[in-house]
């Protein structure tokens, strides 16, 4: 495409006459512009992310820059373009978090970038189909008008946040910024096209006054009701109803819409773990030992931490209970200046220096306990006797930890010998806390009763110290060797499976075969998660097909399509079990219909509904208490028809019998709050905007989903990324 460069030629013809702005000022502006325009090339994607609900993140793999990564309705996505978008996203994540991204995050990032690029192509194709265009004059009016694009305005604000129009126009006059403005022009053109498309799509979205009022009522109108429920399952046993194949077939034929199904798949799979090996662990451990040696040789710990730590290095004071148990035990036992570690913890390996120590204000207590649960009845005496016997043993010198392991019914702490760790005031239930904080170190107290049971408590420490530390963290990751070995095993298994059969190959190799439940296109793959590679394989191949190795969370998998179903209506034989329940319900409702009608005829406007219903066996009578339309009424559950009927009657009025989800109901509305017209008027515009935004978001999402479903998409990422 040939860029017109309309900013320079149309806005400022004096440039052709050699008129230049103040150069020192423009040098500063140009320096700022170089940073600003570095992101302009991708702003149209950002615009989609913000306004259309998409995202961009990912990481570079391996491949030839010119190779085709995918094709969307004939439009190629090149590896070079994809990997660069992924790289930018990963770098952005790193800047925000200050830490390296892990393998799983990078895989998810690639997936998000792919989805965004696919959506971008589909949207561009729709723009072309509709013939949407943006004239030069539209761009000129926008940039030169009273409300320039926000992203441009933001680049020309001073320290007080004031938009400097003089600098803005001078930047456009500077011929050295010519190419940058050409890029901006194209970004604006793309953005305006998308705005026109979005406006066209949303032109039919309306919000009625009734919708606004209903939203207000749903959130604010409180009701209270009494009801009688003729529960079909309580009143009519299944044995009293006969359902034959003709009944099932008739229901199936007259409710075809209920049995429409989307394409679905089941997969068998074997996962080859890429979790870090013992060798990977030893490598990280030894690297930290080497760094520890450098510290001992006199190299500054903080500088080493800034160089090697995979998490931001912070120097902060910590109290007891604010560190993991591993760090707590090691660091509070160390002295100021000590370097502790390497320590293995849940988030990796740590080398930590104790920088300082001080006395805090709050006291912390470390305790262990043995818990015997509260029981009622005759067994309560036995429980108290048991507590007393255990307490006697602890005071006679028996090992507290062993007694806790053998007797404590707090199973979480029992396996740790009853240890609860360090806690400050407010960390334990009050009876326990009072006893522990009053006791001396080494003292055993109890029995102490709390809502959890009887406690025997041993206080093992008291302290007010706080320590300042610097933490050098190295996360435990699978090495390339571990990753490659998992892929090698997966590749060997995939090859063998295609020769010997999937199940037989797994049996020979003693691999565990798992199978997913049925899942539909674009959904969560049970046991695997959201995975574009697995999804693409499942819906692009035929039943029985075996995949190449596909990256999954913490591993690589080989998959076989074990079952496949296409879009359509579920066959009657498959649907029979599902059909039986509504048919059974309809027949049960018919059986009690006369009884319900007879009951209703006995009622008068002044009848005691609950008393009348209570005289009938197996009938449920209840008062809901206060509930709102958007809430669940007590004893009813989420039943839209119950709520609708309750809203339709007046206070004191009886409803006619109606069939809800559980059976026939008769309702008397006890009370209903009036609509606060003043408050409704104050909230009306906000409610309208909320409903409008909900409708727009839903329409755009459905529209984009429709584009994807109709598109021809080739996804070759598995050839470039593991």
C-alpha positions in Angstrom: 0.0 0.0 0.0 1.3 3.5 -0.9 1.0 5.9 2.0 -0.1 9.4 1.1 1.5 11.2 4.0 -1.5 13.5 4.2 -0.4 15.0 7.6 2.5 16.8 6.1 1.3 17.7 2.7 -2.3 18.7 3.5 -1.8 20.3 6.9 1.4 22.3 6.4 2.2 23.4 2.8 4.7 25.9 4.2 7.1 23.0 4.7 7.7 23.1 0.9 8.8 26.7 1.4 11.5 25.6 3.9 9.8 27.0 7.1 11.1 25.0 10.1 10.1 25.0 13.7 12.4 25.8 16.6 15.0 23.0 16.4 16.1 22.6 20.1 12.5 22.2 21.1 11.8 19.7 18.3 14.9 17.7 19.2 13.3 17.0 22.6 9.9 16.3 21.1 11.5 14.0 18.5 13.2 12.0 21.2 9.9 11.5 22.9 8.3 10.7 19.6 10.8 7.9 18.9 9.5 6.2 22.0 5.9 7.0 21.3 5.9 5.8 17.7 7.6 2.6 18.5 4.2 1.3 19.7 2.0 3.0 17.1 2.5 0.1 14.6 0.6 -2.2 16.9 -1.9 0.2 18.3 -4.7 -1.0 16.0 -4.3 -4.4 17.7 -4.3 -2.8 21.1 -7.5 -1.0 20.0 -9.1 -4.3 19.3 -7.9 -5.7 22.6 -9.5 -2.8 24.5 -12.7 -2.4 22.5 -13.4 -5.9 21.3 -12.3 -7.9 24.3 -9.2 -9.6 22.9 -5.6 -10.0 24.2 -2.0 -10.4 23.0 0.7 -12.4 24.8 3.2 -15.1 23.8 6.8 -16.3 23.3 9.0 -17.0 20.3 9.6 -20.5 19.1 11.9 -21.9 16.4 11.3 -21.7 12.7 12.1 -19.9 9.5 11.0 -16.3 9.6 9.4 -16.6 6.1 7.5 -19.8 6.8 3.7 -19.9 7.1 2.5 -20.4 10.6 -1.2 -20.5 9.7 -3.8 -19.5 7.1 -7.1 -17.7 7.8 -9.5 -17.6 4.9 -6.6 -17.5 2.5 -4.6 -14.9 4.5 -1.2 -16.2 5.6 0.2 -15.6 9.1 4.0 -15.6 8.8 6.2 -17.0 11.6 8.2 -13.8 11.6 5.2 -11.6 12.3 3.7 -14.0 14.9 7.0 -14.4 16.8 7.6 -10.7 16.9 4.1 -10.0 18.3 4.7 -12.7 20.9 8.1 -11.3 21.8 6.6 -7.8 22.4 3.9 -9.3 24.6 6.4 -11.4 26.7 8.6 -8.3 27.2 5.6 -6.3 28.3 4.7 -9.0 30.8 8.3 -9.1 32.1 8.3 -5.3 32.6 5.1 -5.4 34.5 6.0 -8.3 36.8 9.7 -7.8 37.0 10.2 -11.6 36.6 10.8 -14.1 33.9 7.7 -15.9 32.5 7.4 -19.6 32.9 6.8 -22.2 30.2 3.1 -22.5 30.8 2.6 -18.7 30.8 4.5 -18.5 27.5 2.3 -21.2 26.0 -0.9 -19.4 27.0 0.6 -16.2 25.6 1.2 -17.8 22.2 -2.4 -18.9 22.2 -3.7 -15.5 23.0 -1.5 -13.9 20.3 -2.7 -16.4 17.8 -6.4 -15.8 18.6 -5.9 -12.0 18.3 -4.2 -12.3 14.9 -6.9 -14.6 13.6 -9.6 -12.2 14.8 -7.7 -9.3 13.3 -7.7 -11.0 9.9 -11.4 -11.9 10.1 -12.3 -8.3 11.0 -10.3 -6.9 8.2 -12.0 -9.2 5.7 -15.4 -8.1 7.0 -14.4 -4.5 6.6 -13.4 -5.1 2.9 -16.7 -7.1 2.3 -18.7 -4.1 3.5 -16.6 -1.6 1.6 -15.8 0.5 4.6 -13.3 3.2 3.8 -11.8 6.3 5.5 -11.1 9.4 3.4 -8.0 11.6 3.8 -10.3 14.4 4.9 -11.7 12.4 7.8 -8.1 11.8 9.1 -7.2 15.5 8.6 -10.4 16.6 10.5 -9.7 14.2 13.3 -6.1 15.0 13.9 -6.4 18.8 13.3 -9.8 19.1 15.1 -10.6 20.0 18.7 -10.4 16.4 19.9 -7.3 14.7 18.5 -6.8 11.0 19.1 -6.0 10.3 22.8 -2.8 8.4 22.2 -1.4 11.4 20.3 -2.6 13.9 22.9 -0.9 11.8 25.7 2.5 12.2 24.0 2.3 16.0 24.2 1.3 16.5 27.8 3.6 18.4 30.1 4.4 17.5 33.7 1.1 19.1 34.8 -0.9 17.0 32.4 -1.7 19.9 30.1 -1.9 19.2 26.4 0.7 21.3 24.6 -0.9 22.1 21.3 2.1 24.1 20.2 4.4 21.2 20.5 1.9 18.9 18.8 1.7 21.1 15.7 5.4 21.7 15.7 6.0 18.0 15.6 3.7 17.7 12.6 5.6 20.5 10.8 9.0 18.9 11.3 10.1 17.1 8.1 12.2 14.7 10.1 9.0 13.3 11.6 7.5 12.6 8.1 7.8 8.8 8.2 6.5 8.6 11.8 3.4 10.6 10.8 2.9 8.3 7.8 2.8 5.4 10.3 0.4 7.2 12.5 -1.8 7.9 9.6 -2.2 4.2 8.8 -2.9 3.4 12.4 -5.6 6.0 12.6 -7.1 4.8 9.3 -7.3 1.2 10.6 -8.8 2.4 13.9 -11.4 4.5 12.2 -12.4 1.6 9.9 -12.9 -0.6 13.0 -15.0 2.1 14.6 -17.2 2.3 11.6 -17.6 -1.5 11.5 -18.4 -1.6 15.2 -20.9 1.3 14.8 -22.6 -0.6 11.9 -22.8 -3.8 13.9 -24.2 -2.0 16.9 -26.6 0.3 15.2 -29.6 -2.0 16.0 -28.8 -2.3 19.7 -31.6 -0.6 21.7 -32.6 -0.5 25.4 -36.3 -0.2 26.2 -37.8 1.6 29.1 -39.2 -1.8 30.3 -35.7 -3.3 30.3 -34.4 -0.5 32.4 -37.2 -0.7 34.9 -36.9 -4.5 35.1 -33.2 -4.2 35.8 -34.0 -1.8 38.7 -36.8 -4.1 40.0 -34.6 -7.2 39.9 -32.0 -5.5 42.1 -34.2 -3.5 44.4 -37.8 -4.8 44.8 -38.0 -7.0 47.9 -40.7 -9.7 48.3 -41.9 -12.1 51.0 -44.1 -15.0 50.1 -45.8 -18.1 51.5 -46.2 -21.1 49.3 -47.5 -24.6 49.1 -45.5 -27.0 46.9 -46.9 -30.3 45.6 -43.5 -31.9 44.9 -44.1 -34.4 42.2 -41.1 -36.6 43.3 -42.4 -36.8 46.9 -46.0 -37.3 46.0 -45.7 -39.7 43.0 -43.0 -42.5 43.2 -41.5 -43.5 39.9 -43.0 -47.0 40.3 -46.5 -45.5 39.9 -45.7 -44.0 36.4 -45.3 -46.0 33.2 -43.2 -44.6 30.5 -42.9 -46.5 27.2 -41.0 -46.0 24.0 -43.9 -44.3 22.3 -44.0 -41.7 25.1 -40.3 -41.1 24.7 -40.5 -40.9 20.9 -43.4 -38.5 20.9 -41.6 -36.2 23.4 -38.4 -36.4 21.3 -40.1 -35.6 18.1 -42.0 -32.6 19.5 -38.9 -31.1 21.3 -36.2 -31.4 18.6 -34.7 -28.1 19.6 -33.9 -29.5 23.1 -31.7 -32.2 21.5 -29.6 -30.1 19.2 -25.9 -30.7 19.9 -22.7 -29.2 18.8 -19.8 -31.2 17.4 -18.0 -33.0 20.2 -15.0 -35.2 20.7 -13.5 -37.7 23.2 -9.8 -38.2 23.3 -7.5 -40.9 24.8 -4.1 -39.6 25.7 -0.7 -40.3 27.3 1.2 -37.5 29.0 5.0 -37.4 29.2 6.0 -35.2 32.1 8.4 -32.3 31.7 8.6 -31.6 35.4 12.2 -30.8 36.6 14.3 -33.9 37.1 16.6 -34.6 40.1 19.4 -33.6 37.8 17.7 -30.2 37.1 17.3 -29.7 40.8 21.0 -30.5 41.5 22.1 -28.1 38.8 20.2 -25.2 40.4 21.3 -26.2 43.8 25.0 -26.3 42.7 24.7 -22.9 41.0 23.5 -21.4 44.2 26.3 -23.0 46.1 28.7 -21.5 43.6 27.2 -18.0 44.2 27.4 -18.7 48.0 31.1 -19.2 47.5 31.4 -15.9 45.6 29.8 -14.2 48.6 32.3 -15.8 50.9 35.1 -14.5 48.7 33.9 -11.0 49.3 31.6 -10.2 46.4 28.6 -8.1 47.4 25.5 -10.2 48.0 23.0 -7.6 46.8 24.8 -7.1 43.5 24.9 -10.9 43.0 21.2 -11.1 43.8 20.4 -8.3 41.3 22.3 -10.3 38.7 21.1 -13.8 39.3 17.8 -13.7 41.1 14.7 -14.6 39.0 12.4 -12.5 41.2 12.9 -8.8 42.1 15.3 -8.3 45.0 13.7 -6.4 47.8 15.2 -5.6 51.2 12.3 -5.8 53.7 11.7 -6.6 57.4 9.6 -9.8 58.2 7.8 -10.8 61.3 7.2 -14.4 62.4 4.5 -16.0 60.4 5.2 -13.9 57.3 7.7 -16.4 55.7 7.2 -20.0 54.7 8.1 -22.6 57.3 11.4 -23.5 55.5 12.5 -19.8 55.5 11.1 -19.1 59.0 13.0 -22.0 60.6 16.3 -21.2 58.9 16.4 -17.4 59.0 15.2 -16.7 62.5 17.9 -19.2 63.7 20.6 -17.2 61.8 22.5 -14.1 62.9 22.8 -10.7 61.2 25.1 -11.0 58.3 24.6 -14.7 57.7 24.0 -16.0 54.3 21.5 -18.9 54.5 21.0 -21.6 51.9 20.6 -22.9 49.4 17.0 -23.6 50.7 14.5 -25.6 48.7 11.0 -24.1 48.9 7.8 -24.4 46.9 8.7 -21.5 44.6 12.3 -22.6 43.9 15.7 -22.5 45.5 16.8 -19.6 47.7 20.0 -18.0 48.9 19.1 -15.4 51.6 21.2 -12.9 53.5 20.0 -11.7 56.9 20.7 -7.9 56.6 19.4 -6.7 59.9 17.4 -7.5 63.0 15.2 -5.4 65.3 12.8 -5.8 68.2 9.2 -5.2 67.1 6.2 -4.2 69.2 4.0 -7.3 68.7 4.7 -10.6 70.4 4.5 -13.8 68.4 4.0 -17.3 69.8 4.9 -20.7 68.4 2.8 -23.6 69.6 1.9 -27.2 69.0 -1.4 -28.9 70.0 -3.3 -32.1 70.3 -7.0 -31.7 69.3 -9.8 -34.1 70.4 -13.1 -33.2 68.7 -16.2 -32.3 70.7 -18.8 -35.1 70.9 -22.3 -35.1 72.4 -24.2 -37.7 74.4 -22.6 -40.5 76.4 -19.4 -40.4 74.3 -18.6 -36.9 75.6 -17.4 -38.3 78.9 -15.1 -40.7 77.1 -13.7 -37.9 75.1 -12.9 -35.8 78.2 -11.3 -38.8 79.8 -9.2 -39.4 76.7 -8.0 -35.8 76.8 -7.0 -36.1 80.5 -5.1 -39.3 79.8 -3.1 -37.7 77.0 -2.4 -34.6 79.1 -1.1 -36.8 81.9 1.3 -38.5 79.4 2.6 -35.2 78.1 3.4 -34.0 81.6 5.1 -37.3 82.4 7.7 -36.7 79.8 6.2 -38.5 76.8 7.1 -37.1 73.4 4.5 -34.5 72.5 5.0 -34.8 68.7 4.5 -38.6 68.8 1.4 -38.2 70.9 0.0 -35.6 68.5 0.6 -37.9 65.5 -1.1 -40.8 67.2 -4.1 -39.0 68.8 -4.7 -35.5 67.4 -7.8 -35.1 65.3 -6.5 -32.0 63.6 -5.0 -34.1 60.8 -3.3 -31.2 59.1 -1.1 -30.5 62.1 -1.0 -34.0 63.5 1.3 -35.2 60.7 3.7 -32.4 61.7 3.7 -33.5 65.3 1.0 -31.0 66.2 3.1 -28.0 65.1 1.0 -24.9 64.2 3.9 -22.5 63.6 4.2 -18.8 64.7 1.1 -16.6 65.1 0.4 -13.1 66.4 -2.6 -11.8 68.3 -5.8 -12.7 66.4 -4.3 -15.7 64.6 -6.0 -18.3 66.7 -9.5 -18.7 68.2 -9.7 -16.7 71.4 -9.7 -19.5 74.1 -6.7 -21.1 72.4 -4.9 -17.7 72.0 -5.5 -16.6 75.6 -4.0 -19.8 76.9 -1.0 -19.9 74.6 0.0 -16.2 75.1 -0.3 -16.6 78.9 1.9 -19.8 79.0 5.7 -19.8 79.2 8.0 -21.3 76.6 8.1 -25.1 77.2 4.9 -25.1 79.2 2.0 -27.5 78.4 -1.4 -26.2 79.2 -5.0 -27.5 78.9 -7.4 -28.9 78.3 -8.7 -25.8 76.6 -12.1 -25.9 75.0 -12.9 -24.0 71.7 -15.5 -24.5 69.0 -13.2 -27.0 67.4 -12.8 -29.3 70.5 -10.5 -29.9 73.4 -6.9 -28.7 73.0 -3.7 -29.7 74.8 -1.2 -26.9 74.0 2.6 -26.8 74.1 4.2 -23.4 73.7 7.5 -23.8 72.0 8.6 -20.2 71.3 7.9 -16.5 72.0 9.6 -13.7 70.2 9.2 -10.0 69.1 12.1 -10.0 66.6 11.8 -8.8 63.0 14.5 -9.6 60.4 15.5 -7.8 57.2 16.5 -10.1 54.4 17.6 -10.0 50.7 16.4 -13.1 48.8 18.2 -14.5 45.7 15.7 -16.8 44.1 16.3 -19.4 41.3 13.1 -21.2 40.1 13.3 -24.9 39.5 12.7 -25.4 35.8 13.0 -28.3 33.5 16.2 -28.2 31.5 16.4 -28.5 27.8 17.6 -32.1 28.3 14.5 -33.0 30.4 12.2 -31.3 27.8 13.9 -33.0 24.9 13.7 -36.4 26.6 10.0 -36.0 27.1 9.6 -35.1 23.5 11.7 -38.0 22.4 9.6 -40.4 24.4 6.4 -38.9 23.0 7.7 -39.0 19.4 8.7 -42.7 19.9 5.3 -43.5 21.3 3.4 -41.6 18.5 5.3 -43.6 15.9 4.8 -46.9 17.6 1.1 -46.1 18.1 0.6 -45.6 14.4 2.1 -49.1 13.7 0.9 -51.1 16.7 -2.2 -49.2 17.8 -2.6 -46.6 20.6 -3.8 -48.8 23.4 -1.4 -51.7 22.6 1.6 -49.4 22.4 0.7 -47.9 25.8 0.4 -51.4 27.2 3.8 -52.5 25.8 5.5 -49.3 27.2 3.5 -49.4 30.4 2.2 -45.9 30.0 -1.1 -44.8 31.6 -3.8 -44.1 29.1 -6.4 -41.5 30.2 -9.6 -40.5 28.4 -11.4 -37.2 28.4 -15.2 -36.8 28.9 -17.0 -35.4 25.8 -16.1 -31.8 25.0 -17.2 -29.3 22.3 -15.2 -27.1 20.1 -13.6 -24.1 21.7 -14.3 -25.3 25.2 -12.1 -26.5 28.1 -10.6 -29.9 27.4 -11.2 -31.9 30.7 -7.9 -33.1 32.2 -5.9 -30.9 29.7 -7.2 -27.4 30.0 -7.5 -24.7 27.3 -5.1 -25.9 24.6 -5.4 -24.7 21.0 -3.1 -27.5 19.7 -5.2 -30.3 21.2 -8.5 -28.6 20.1 -7.2 -28.1 16.5 -6.2 -31.8 16.3 -9.5 -33.0 17.8 -11.7 -31.2 15.3 -9.6 -31.4 12.2 -8.9 -35.1 12.1 -11.1 -38.2 11.9 -12.0 -40.7 14.6 -9.0 -43.0 15.4 -6.4 -40.4 14.3 -3.3 -40.2 16.4 -1.6 -36.8 17.0 2.0 -35.8 16.9 3.4 -34.7 20.3 1.5 -31.6 21.6 2.6 -29.4 24.4 0.4 -29.4 27.4 0.8 -28.0 31.0 4.1 -29.4 32.4 4.5 -31.9 29.7 3.8 -33.2 26.2 0.9 -35.4 25.2 0.1 -37.9 22.4 -3.7 -38.0 21.7 -6.1 -40.3 19.9 -9.6 -39.3 18.8 -11.7 -42.1 20.5 -15.2 -40.7 19.8 -16.5 -38.0 17.4 -19.9 -36.4 17.0 -20.8 -33.7 14.5 -23.3 -30.9 14.7 -26.9 -32.0 14.5 -29.7 -33.5 16.6 -28.7 -36.2 19.1 -30.1 -39.6 17.8 -33.1 -40.9 19.7 -31.3 -43.9 21.1 -28.6 -41.6 22.5 -31.2 -39.2 23.9 -33.5 -41.8 25.5 -32.0 -41.5 29.0 -32.3 -37.7 28.8 -35.8 -37.8 27.4 -37.1 -40.1 30.1 -36.8 -37.4 32.9 -39.0 -34.7 31.4 -41.5 -37.4 30.2 -41.6 -38.9 33.7 -42.1 -35.4 35.2 -45.0 -34.6 32.8 -46.8 -37.8 33.7 -46.3 -37.2 37.4 -47.7 -33.6 37.1 -50.7 -35.0 35.2 -51.3 -37.5 38.1 -51.6 -34.8 40.7 -53.2 -32.1 38.6 -56.8 -32.8 39.8 -55.6 -32.9 43.5 -53.9 -29.5 43.1 -57.1 -28.0 41.4 -59.3 -29.4 44.2 -57.0 -27.9 46.8 -57.1 -24.5 45.2 -60.9 -24.5 45.0 -61.0 -24.9 48.9 -59.1 -21.7 49.3 -60.6 -18.2 49.9 -58.8 -14.9 49.9 -58.6 -15.1 53.7 -57.6 -18.7 54.0 -54.4 -19.6 56.0 -52.5 -21.1 53.0 -49.8 -22.7 55.1 -52.3 -24.4 57.5 -54.4 -25.6 54.6 -51.4 -27.1 52.8 -49.9 -28.6 55.9 -52.9 -30.9 56.3 -52.0 -32.7 53.0 -49.4 -35.6 53.2 -46.1 -35.0 51.4 -47.0 -31.3 50.6 -44.3 -28.7 51.5 -45.4 -25.5 53.1 -42.9 -22.6 53.7 -42.4 -18.9 53.9 -39.6 -17.6 51.8 -38.6 -14.6 53.9 -37.4 -11.5 52.1 -35.9 -12.1 48.7 -35.3 -10.1 45.5 -36.0 -11.3 41.9 -32.3 -11.8 41.3 -31.9 -13.9 44.4 -32.9 -17.4 45.3 -36.1 -17.8 47.4 -35.8 -20.0 50.5 -36.6 -23.6 49.8 -37.3 -23.0 46.1 -33.9 -22.7 44.5 -33.4 -20.9 41.2 -36.8 -21.2 39.6 -37.6 -18.3 37.1 -41.3 -19.2 37.0 -41.7 -19.0 40.7 -40.1 -15.5 40.7 -42.2 -14.3 37.8 -45.5 -15.4 39.4 -44.5 -13.8 42.8 -43.8 -10.6 41.0 -47.2 -10.7 39.1 -49.4 -10.9 42.2 -50.3 -8.2 44.7 -49.6 -8.4 48.5 -52.2 -10.6 50.1 -53.3 -12.1 46.8 -53.2 -15.8 46.0 -51.7 -17.1 42.7 -53.4 -19.8 40.6 -51.6 -23.1 40.7 -48.6 -23.2 38.4 -45.9 -25.8 37.6 -42.4 -24.9 38.6 -39.2 -26.9 38.4 -40.2 -29.1 41.4 -43.9 -29.4 41.0 -47.1 -27.4 41.4 -47.0 -24.2 43.5 -49.6 -22.0 45.0 -48.2 -18.7 46.3 -49.6 -16.0 48.6 -47.5 -12.8 48.4 -47.0 -11.5 51.9 -45.4 -8.2 51.0 -43.7 -6.4 48.1 -41.8 -3.1 48.4 -42.9 -0.2 46.3 -40.7 1.1 43.5 -38.8 4.2 44.8 -39.4 6.4 41.8 -37.0 9.1 42.9 -34.1 6.6 43.3 -35.1 4.9 40.0 -35.0 8.3 38.2 -31.5 8.9 39.7 -30.2 5.5 38.6 -32.0 5.3 35.3 -29.2 6.5 33.0 -26.6 4.4 34.8 -28.8 1.3 34.4 -29.5 2.1 30.7 -25.7 2.4 30.1 -25.0 -0.9 31.8 -27.7 -2.8 29.8 -26.5 -1.2 26.6 -22.9 -2.1 27.3 -24.0 -5.7 28.1 -25.9 -6.0 24.9 -23.1 -4.5 22.8 -20.5 -6.8 24.4 -22.7 -9.9 23.9 -23.5 -9.0 20.3 -19.8 -8.4 19.4 -18.7 -11.6 21.1 -21.4 -13.6 19.3 -20.6 -12.0 16.0 -16.9 -12.7 16.3 -17.6 -16.3 17.4 -19.8 -16.7 14.3 -16.9 -15.4 12.1 -14.5 -18.0 13.6 -17.0 -20.8 13.1 -17.5 -20.1 9.4 -13.8 -19.3 8.7 -11.3 -21.8 7.1 -8.4 -21.8 9.5 -5.2 -23.7 9.1 -3.1 -23.8 12.3 0.5 -25.0 11.9 1.9 -23.8 15.2 2.8 -27.3 16.3 5.5 -27.4 13.6 7.2 -24.3 15.1 6.6 -24.7 18.9 6.8 -27.5 21.3 
